[in-house]
Amino acid sequence: MTAGLAVAVLAVVAYSLLVQGERLSAASADETAGQMASASAPDSARLAGAYRFQRGGWTYVHLQGTPDQIGYQHGYLLAPEIKDAFAAVKLEDVHKTKHNWNFFRDEAQNGLWPHIDAEYQAELKGIVAGLNARGVKMDLYDVVAMNAFEELPDYYAPWYDEQHKVAGAPEQKVMGHCSAFVATGSWTKDHGIVIAHNNWTDYMEGERWRVIFDIQPEHGYRMIGDGFPGVIVSDDDFTINSDGLMVTETTISAFHGWNPDGVPEFVRARKAMQYAGSIDDYVKIMLDGNNGGYANDWLIGDRKTGEIAQFELGLKAYKVWRTKDGYFVGSNFTSDPTVTKLDTTFDVHDASMSPNARHVRWDELMKEYKGKIDVQLAERFESDHFDTYAKKQGADIRTLCGHGDGSPKGDPGWGEPPFSPSGAVQGKATDSAMAAHMELVARAGHPCGANFYAKAFLAKHPEYDWQAPELRDMIAGPWTEFHSSERPANSAAMR
């Protein structure tokens, strides 16, 4: 081992020991001590070049190298966060579907694993090795099922229940996730692309969605975007690649369908981000082996050409719209009548539903600010609290910055109950000029800056006590800029 590499490894190990106490209130000191006591010596070659730091409420992680190295670095550096997030995912998935965790592990092993590219199989195995080296006892199928936490409970489980006529299966509706837009040409201030997104999910998982991944793979394009600990793709999908693609999405509401012989969505989305150099490339990769999991309206920009696209991807149908002068918005509605009819039960005419109310608001904002749209306005849009159905200001489940806990009626069309602790849990934005330098701006927590306090919420809403073991405060950070290859101020200690 060279002297420089030895210093790098020692710095990573020392730093990773420190992060145990950074912000994981769920882990006790005794648990942490026991975990570290069972850890093995780090693999210096696999950790070379990797590092992490925290700023603005986010954990920034740089990963590089072969698939195995990237996976090992991911698992090792984020072991405390992955262990913590895994507990939240298990609780949510089991409660929602009424299936035990072995149900998800079995599908991960027998349904998903055979359809995962060798490159990503190696990366997933690397995550397991990195976790185990830190004393976190998760195995391969725990990690695979966790990577599919957006598709197994909402898409596979209802399909399975219907196929097997499972008695007493819960009625599940795919609720929407996220508010997003992409604009270009005469609609933006500098006539380049502006793209922004906020992630909607339950607060229990969303409070943990605070990682900025900077990934430099052995093959394909470099990527920077937000993500969830332990997952190889952004999963709420806001990412830039080094060939100029800028990608985000919003979920299609009330979707149904699953192809058991297809490629997992988390694999296709990661592959498309890593290897697509154009809108056409992105569409082609996402269509190849489409399993119907985590069906989305993808909003895509190509910095090289100034062109943007909306790619509505169902299972039985899809459609692509493109322009070099216009905008596309997403808030979980469908746009193509064929997708709506064949792949969903979504009611595009119900103005009281969150997706449709937010659609109206997006169109209002785009038209009001035509020719002025930039990243600063994008931050404002993602923080917006105007309810077009109620015709008043006030954060709720119908506003672009969603606050389900402020909605006494929930959203019956979604099957979302009253006062659900869910909504917008973070926001991101970038433009063509920033993307050229692999830069983005992000805010952890509600994009509007409001905080959520778990203890006070549960005292008022004991019907959500089942979340008490994992629900915690969601504190908003500031809008913070990040770029690829970024290091903290004390970077010399982490080289």
Secondary structure as GFF3:
##gff-version 3
##sequence-region A 1 495
A	DSSP	alpha_helix	3	18	.	.	.	ID=ss1
A	DSSP	three_ten_helix	19	21	.	.	.	ID=ss2
A	DSSP	alpha_helix	29	37	.	.	.	ID=ss3
A	DSSP	alpha_helix	44	47	.	.	.	ID=ss4
A	DSSP	beta_strand	51	55	.	.	.	ID=ss5
A	DSSP	beta_strand	58	65	.	.	.	ID=ss6
A	DSSP	alpha_helix	67	77	.	.	.	ID=ss7
A	DSSP	alpha_helix	79	97	.	.	.	ID=ss8
A	DSSP	alpha_helix	101	107	.	.	.	ID=ss9
A	DSSP	pi_helix	108	112	.	.	.	ID=ss10
A	DSSP	three_ten_helix	113	115	.	.	.	ID=ss11
A	DSSP	alpha_helix	118	133	.	.	.	ID=ss12
A	DSSP	alpha_helix	140	147	.	.	.	ID=ss13
A	DSSP	pi_helix	152	156	.	.	.	ID=ss14
A	DSSP	alpha_helix	157	163	.	.	.	ID=ss15
A	DSSP	beta_strand	179	184	.	.	.	ID=ss16
A	DSSP	three_ten_helix	185	187	.	.	.	ID=ss17
A	DSSP	beta_strand	194	202	.	.	.	ID=ss18
A	DSSP	alpha_helix	203	206	.	.	.	ID=ss19
A	DSSP	beta_strand	211	217	.	.	.	ID=ss20
A	DSSP	beta_strand	223	227	.	.	.	ID=ss21
A	DSSP	beta_strand	239	241	.	.	.	ID=ss22
A	DSSP	beta_strand	245	251	.	.	.	ID=ss23
A	DSSP	alpha_helix	265	275	.	.	.	ID=ss24
A	DSSP	alpha_helix	279	287	.	.	.	ID=ss25
A	DSSP	beta_strand	296	302	.	.	.	ID=ss26
A	DSSP	beta_strand	307	313	.	.	.	ID=ss27
A	DSSP	beta_strand	318	323	.	.	.	ID=ss28
A	DSSP	beta_strand	326	330	.	.	.	ID=ss29
A	DSSP	alpha_helix	337	343	.	.	.	ID=ss30
A	DSSP	alpha_helix	354	368	.	.	.	ID=ss31
A	DSSP	alpha_helix	375	382	.	.	.	ID=ss32
A	DSSP	beta_strand	386	387	.	.	.	ID=ss33
A	DSSP	beta_strand	392	393	.	.	.	ID=ss34
A	DSSP	three_ten_helix	404	406	.	.	.	ID=ss35
A	DSSP	beta_strand	422	431	.	.	.	ID=ss36
A	DSSP	alpha_helix	432	435	.	.	.	ID=ss37
A	DSSP	beta_strand	439	444	.	.	.	ID=ss38
A	DSSP	alpha_helix	454	460	.	.	.	ID=ss39
A	DSSP	three_ten_helix	462	467	.	.	.	ID=ss40
A	DSSP	beta_strand	480	483	.	.	.	ID=ss41
A	DSSP	three_ten_helix	491	494	.	.	.	ID=ss42
###
